[in-house]
């Protein structure tokens, strides 16, 4: 697998659309490649920013969350949230590289991923091309952050080994490889988290990816983004947390 970061100009809120940024930053794209885009640059291009000081951050977190936990329960004064079926601190809201703004997530990450895939197909004449919107978050009991996907399109989200024999002939029972987040993590590693100014990454030579010439269907999305906590492997921890409903859940 080859992952190549793509440098862009410094992007300010409202200065260009995401398609315009891709027009000026991408010279070409090969068939059966995946383009990773940071959720931050996508959100800035969508003008999904709020000037710092115009609203309390806690109120903004509630507004952008399906569920949230009051920050008073954390010794770091951190609010944990579920937004767009993703467990993430503070609903993904970020202040770094925001030019005095809180940068939110794109309004509809999946819609953005679908739109970018259609744009790439048309611009480069491609049939099989993938798109991932990435962010970075912490993994419980591991220090530091890693990449995670909040939207994807153009390929199957997972590869199942269930029913296949292992090295000693025993059938796999539960082994399903999460392809989307694995690619997101690799892309975020290459794109960086600081002042690199490389919010795009092209992922090529990916034999593990099963491309498909359509946006993920509702049923396919349910195989990646679990809708209900009780279906999650970590349900005992999730269900016992002191969740409150955010504004997104109450719409």
C-alpha positions, -999 to +999 in steps of 0.1 A: +000+000+000+013+035-009+000+065+010+010+099-003+001+132+014-010+161-008-001+197+002-027+224-003-028+261+003-038+274+037-076+272+037-097+298+053-135+295+060-155+305+030-125+310+008-133+281-015-155+250-019-141+216-013-143+208-051-124+240-058-097+230-034-095+195-050-093+211-084-062+231-076-046+204-054-050+172-073-031+167-105-044+132-112-059+101-096-056+065-107-083+039-110-088+019-078-073+045-055-088+061-024-087+098-015-086+106+022-097+141+033-096+155+068-130+164+082-115+197+093-106+210+058-140+197+045-158+215+073-138+247+067-147+246+030-184+242+040-180+272+063-188+250+093-170+272+118-181+293+148-160+322+160-145+315+194-161+337+221-195+339+204-209+308+220-200+286+250-181+255+239-203+233+261-234+246+243-218+240+210-209+204+220-245+198+230-258+213+197-235+190+176-241+158+195-266+129+195-255+121+230-231+138+254-216+133+288-212+164+310-175+173+313-177+174+351-174+136+352-139+138+336-108+149+355-097+165+322-130+184+320-136+167+287-171+161+273-175+127+255-200+125+227-216+103+201-221+122+169-229+106+135-226+071+151-191+078+163-177+080+198-155+111+200-146+138+224-164+172+221-184+161+190-152+165+169-151+203+175-115+216+172-098+249+178-064+241+163-057+255+128-091+272+130-079+308+127-098+319+158-128+296+151-142+264+165-142+240+135-171+216+135-176+184+116-192+187+081-229+190+084-235+156+068-202+137+065-217+108+045-232+132+020-199+150+016-181+117+009-207+107-017-204+141-034-166+139-036-167+104-051-190+116-078-167+146-085-136+124-087-153+100-111-164+128-134-132+148-133-108+119-138-130+095-157-128+068-130-151+039-123-136+026-091-125+053-067-129+055-029-133+085-006-128+087+032-135+116+055-111+113+085-106+127+119-084+117+148-094+105+182-081+086+212-085+049+217-094+038+252-064+025+272-040+037+245-022+070+247-024+094+218-046+097+188-052+078+156-073+082+125-110+073+123-134+076+094-167+096+097-178+090+062-167+069+032-178+059-003-168+037-032-158+005-015-169-022+009-163-011+046-151-045+057-136-079+048-151-109+065-131-140+074-161-156+091-164-193+080-130-194+064-104-218+078-074-204+098-039-218+094-049-249+113-083-255+097-104-240+124-132-218+109-131-181+119-161-172+140-160-134+144-131-120+124-142-090+103-115-066+092-125-029+094-111-016+061-124+020+063-109+029+097-076+010+088-072+032+057-082+063+077-056+056+103-028+052+077-039+084+060-039+104+092-005+092+101+009+104+067-011+137+067+000+147+102-018+166+129+001+199+131+013+225+106+020+201+078-007+216+056-014+183+039-052+176+045-054+152+016-038+118+011-040+094-019-040+057-011-029+034-039-020-003-044-047-015-020-055-051-028-075-055+004-101-029-008-132-042-026-143-013-048-179-009-057-194+015-082-220+031-059-223+050-027-229+028+004-265+018+007-284+023+040-279-014+048-242-012+041-238+019+063-255-001+091-227-027+087-202+000+095-219+026+118-237+008+145-270+025+152-276+011+187-253+008+217-267-026+226-253-040+193-217-029+201-191-052+216-184-026+243-221-022+252-216-028+289-194+003+291-214+024+267-248+017+282-236+025+317-222+059+309-242+090+321-254+100+286-277+129+279-295+136+246-279+162+225-297+185+201-290+164+171-309+134+187-338+156+195-344+170+160 
